[in-house]
């Protein structure tokens, strides 16, 4: 499995070991994973089809929803099919380059999801505070530029992850106790210093996540100020109905994300690896579902 190249050790492939401690239950665990994945794919594809062909949905908030659905499809499709192969057929091996590709798509898609939720949060106060100017402010050109800039932001931040991971020497084996490849699970197999990887990973997570959450907070502060000034009960209900679905999406996306982040940083010895891996998979499945 190892190739010696002068002073560095480069892995040919990695072995995904699934959920450690629950190997005998992989078959049973796979059924809820498969069911959730099937519902997520069918539901999001149906949503994309509906937005594409229903003229009344050709509005900014639904365009953002379409981008979110597409992003969620990439998230779950980057991880669950390989996990099911591990659970069902014991196809655990993946090439080093394939590992980097999966890692790139996972981190890009999850960051893109956070960015789209931020854009949707900025959409809400415009719809509530400036309803008559809504269509002129959020034109198709503005929406396309906002989506593209969010995508490029994440891509340019994730490319260094793959470079930093690829440059590391690996001599601690090639078995990863997980169902997919993420940045730190791969980096921990290195026998070199991963200090730069850790610092860069935390910096990217805190800056991008913090920026998106800050924008969402500012957005809902503006919404609350606008709602408080409304005198009509119908206007109150309309304002809250505009935001309800987005608030639910934020809760379902950020709750498991915060759990995974803080348990990875501070709960390494108090939370079992099997529990952590199950929650990280739910983190990638629940928002698409």
Legacy VTK file of the C-alpha trace (Angstrom):
# vtk DataFile Version 3.0
C-alpha trace
ASCII
DATASET POLYDATA
POINTS 289 float
0.000 0.000 0.000
2.932 2.341 0.432
5.303 3.686 -2.204
8.694 5.043 -1.141
9.650 8.204 -3.007
13.008 9.318 -1.651
12.237 10.886 1.727
8.423 11.011 1.537
5.861 8.257 1.899
2.857 8.509 -0.392
-0.230 6.371 0.011
-1.675 4.610 -3.006
-5.093 4.161 -1.413
-7.117 4.482 1.762
-9.428 2.021 3.483
-12.714 3.325 4.860
-13.618 1.278 7.905
-17.207 2.453 8.318
-18.420 3.017 11.872
-15.901 1.579 14.384
-17.430 -0.638 17.044
-20.618 -1.150 15.052
-19.278 -3.283 12.208
-21.794 -6.052 12.934
-24.653 -3.556 12.582
-23.543 -1.980 9.312
-26.297 -3.746 7.376
-29.004 -2.461 9.717
-27.539 1.038 9.836
-27.485 1.163 6.047
-31.278 0.953 5.687
-32.145 4.306 7.342
-29.164 5.874 5.546
-30.391 4.524 2.197
-33.999 5.572 2.880
-33.009 9.100 3.868
-30.751 9.397 0.822
-33.493 8.182 -1.546
-36.026 10.641 -0.116
-33.487 13.480 -0.286
-32.624 12.765 -3.939
-36.224 12.314 -5.101
-37.472 15.305 -3.108
-34.760 17.729 -4.212
-34.952 16.599 -7.853
-38.723 17.082 -7.716
-38.223 20.525 -6.212
-35.769 21.498 -8.953
-38.187 20.241 -11.609
-41.063 22.183 -10.054
-39.100 25.437 -9.852
-37.884 24.986 -13.427
-41.300 24.477 -15.032
-43.678 26.400 -12.747
-43.768 30.014 -13.934
-45.122 31.322 -10.619
-41.942 30.103 -8.903
-39.601 32.082 -11.143
-38.782 34.470 -8.326
-35.540 35.184 -6.402
-36.416 33.237 -3.243
-37.140 30.114 -5.292
-33.976 30.534 -7.350
-31.997 30.535 -4.099
-33.994 27.493 -2.985
-33.061 25.737 -6.244
-29.377 26.446 -5.641
-29.736 25.123 -2.086
-31.392 21.925 -3.373
-28.647 21.425 -5.953
-25.999 21.960 -3.281
-27.700 19.458 -0.967
-27.773 16.877 -3.762
-24.006 17.274 -4.151
-23.508 16.949 -0.378
-25.340 13.663 0.100
-24.270 12.185 -3.259
-20.611 12.823 -2.407
-20.783 10.657 0.708
-23.738 8.263 1.008
-23.183 6.064 -2.106
-19.630 5.262 -0.957
-20.847 4.666 2.609
-23.478 2.220 1.313
-20.795 0.414 -0.687
-18.835 0.016 2.553
-21.905 -1.206 4.466
-23.293 -3.560 1.810
-20.421 -4.809 -0.328
-17.351 -4.070 1.842
-15.902 -1.968 -0.981
-13.721 -0.021 1.403
-10.737 0.928 -0.713
-10.440 4.255 -2.500
-7.464 5.760 -4.279
-5.557 8.665 -2.782
-6.645 10.973 -5.606
-10.226 9.741 -5.255
-10.024 10.555 -1.557
-8.898 14.109 -2.321
-11.714 14.539 -4.862
-14.337 13.357 -2.366
-12.870 15.600 0.329
-12.941 18.590 -2.046
-16.601 18.067 -3.005
-17.743 17.480 0.584
-16.105 20.598 2.020
-17.042 22.734 -0.986
-20.697 21.647 -0.853
-21.096 22.108 2.907
-19.544 25.574 2.731
-21.685 26.416 -0.282
-24.790 25.409 1.693
-23.886 27.844 4.458
-23.318 30.573 1.884
-26.684 29.962 0.191
-28.472 30.074 3.559
-26.770 33.429 4.101
-27.989 34.673 0.711
-31.514 33.485 1.518
-31.315 35.370 4.812
-30.403 38.544 2.939
-33.311 37.907 0.591
-35.879 37.888 3.429
-35.478 41.503 4.676
-35.596 42.808 1.102
-38.865 40.936 0.528
-40.328 42.268 3.794
-38.896 45.792 3.952
-38.946 46.644 0.231
-41.740 44.543 -1.321
-42.401 46.982 -4.188
-38.734 47.148 -5.190
-38.038 43.458 -4.562
-37.929 42.349 -8.203
-35.849 45.342 -9.289
-33.249 44.877 -6.522
-32.858 41.122 -6.891
-32.653 40.729 -10.653
-31.586 37.494 -12.332
-28.157 39.026 -12.944
-27.707 39.888 -9.251
-28.818 36.409 -8.184
-26.416 34.737 -10.643
-23.491 36.914 -9.498
-24.287 36.261 -5.814
-24.456 32.499 -6.363
-21.261 32.459 -8.426
-19.337 34.547 -5.887
-20.479 32.235 -3.056
-19.343 29.203 -5.045
-15.964 30.701 -5.983
-15.379 31.831 -2.396
-15.692 28.272 -1.184
-13.677 26.725 -4.023
-10.720 29.057 -3.505
-10.769 28.338 0.234
-10.947 24.548 -0.197
-8.228 24.165 -2.849
-5.494 24.756 -0.200
-7.022 21.889 1.840
-6.249 19.432 -0.950
-2.770 20.886 -1.495
-1.927 20.787 2.228
-3.228 17.216 2.494
-1.430 15.971 -0.616
1.958 17.323 0.498
1.911 15.392 3.793
3.961 12.209 4.248
1.896 9.223 5.393
3.311 6.427 7.505
0.586 5.680 10.090
-1.306 3.250 7.917
-4.132 3.886 5.503
-7.211 2.852 7.512
-9.716 5.641 8.190
-12.375 4.863 10.840
-15.091 6.744 9.003
-17.615 6.420 6.170
-16.105 9.221 4.090
-12.931 11.268 3.802
-12.802 14.607 5.502
-9.782 16.835 5.897
-8.742 15.992 9.456
-9.446 12.248 9.299
-6.955 12.015 6.425
-4.421 14.449 7.890
-4.256 12.514 11.172
-2.722 9.566 9.306
0.325 11.669 8.485
3.598 11.230 10.312
4.492 14.852 9.575
3.365 18.037 11.236
-0.300 18.884 10.590
-0.192 22.168 12.526
-0.700 24.211 9.354
-3.665 22.018 8.361
-5.303 22.434 11.771
-4.785 26.210 11.888
-5.990 26.714 8.330
-9.020 24.463 8.862
-10.092 26.272 12.027
-9.478 29.671 10.424
-11.602 28.855 7.372
-14.407 27.376 9.504
-14.502 30.297 11.921
-14.170 33.059 9.324
-16.619 31.750 6.720
-19.072 30.292 9.225
-18.792 33.356 11.424
-19.308 35.705 8.467
-22.390 33.799 7.269
-23.908 33.677 10.768
-23.187 37.392 11.251
-25.002 38.231 8.012
-27.938 36.004 9.015
-28.096 37.702 12.436
-28.042 41.191 10.900
-30.712 40.124 8.419
-33.095 38.870 11.092
-32.432 41.939 13.240
-33.640 44.052 10.320
-36.645 41.770 9.901
-37.594 42.032 13.582
-37.327 45.823 13.470
-39.558 45.905 10.399
-42.086 43.464 11.885
-42.344 45.409 15.153
-43.289 48.533 13.209
-46.132 46.732 11.421
-49.626 47.399 12.737
-51.574 44.861 10.698
-51.938 41.309 12.018
-52.033 39.979 8.461
-48.726 41.710 7.746
-47.222 40.052 10.832
-48.340 36.624 9.644
-47.072 37.244 6.123
-43.674 38.379 7.405
-43.259 35.356 9.654
-44.479 32.943 6.967
-41.810 34.372 4.650
-39.087 33.477 7.161
-40.386 30.243 8.736
-39.037 27.817 6.128
-35.661 29.566 6.104
-35.413 29.458 9.908
-36.145 25.709 9.830
-33.440 25.212 7.190
-30.944 27.123 9.359
-31.773 25.037 12.444
-31.499 21.729 10.566
-28.208 22.767 8.935
-26.328 24.493 11.738
-27.370 22.371 14.758
-25.547 19.151 13.712
-22.764 21.273 12.213
-22.090 22.964 15.563
-22.223 19.594 17.330
-19.664 18.097 14.939
-17.375 21.126 15.199
-17.366 21.392 19.006
-17.229 17.637 19.593
-14.255 17.417 17.230
-12.463 20.270 19.008
-13.366 19.662 22.650
-15.087 16.289 23.005
-12.552 13.900 21.588
-12.369 11.747 24.742
-15.938 12.122 26.015
-17.872 11.309 22.821
-17.481 7.839 21.336
-16.147 7.634 17.752
-19.251 5.732 16.612
-21.557 8.466 17.950
-19.450 11.192 16.339
-19.439 9.430 12.941
-23.199 8.801 12.993
-23.867 12.465 13.801
-21.523 13.668 11.045
-23.398 11.497 8.553
-26.711 12.880 9.810
-25.190 16.354 9.393
-24.716 15.583 5.701
-28.126 13.891 5.295
-30.534 15.930 7.390
-30.408 19.270 5.520
-30.988 17.611 2.108
-33.777 15.516 3.617
LINES 1 290
289 0 1 2 3 4 5 6 7 8 9 10 11 12 13 14 15 16 17 18 19 20 21 22 23 24 25 26 27 28 29 30 31 32 33 34 35 36 37 38 39 40 41 42 43 44 45 46 47 48 49 50 51 52 53 54 55 56 57 58 59 60 61 62 63 64 65 66 67 68 69 70 71 72 73 74 75 76 77 78 79 80 81 82 83 84 85 86 87 88 89 90 91 92 93 94 95 96 97 98 99 100 101 102 103 104 105 106 107 108 109 110 111 112 113 114 115 116 117 118 119 120 121 122 123 124 125 126 127 128 129 130 131 132 133 134 135 136 137 138 139 140 141 142 143 144 145 146 147 148 149 150 151 152 153 154 155 156 157 158 159 160 161 162 163 164 165 166 167 168 169 170 171 172 173 174 175 176 177 178 179 180 181 182 183 184 185 186 187 188 189 190 191 192 193 194 195 196 197 198 199 200 201 202 203 204 205 206 207 208 209 210 211 212 213 214 215 216 217 218 219 220 221 222 223 224 225 226 227 228 229 230 231 232 233 234 235 236 237 238 239 240 241 242 243 244 245 246 247 248 249 250 251 252 253 254 255 256 257 258 259 260 261 262 263 264 265 266 267 268 269 270 271 272 273 274 275 276 277 278 279 280 281 282 283 284 285 286 287 288
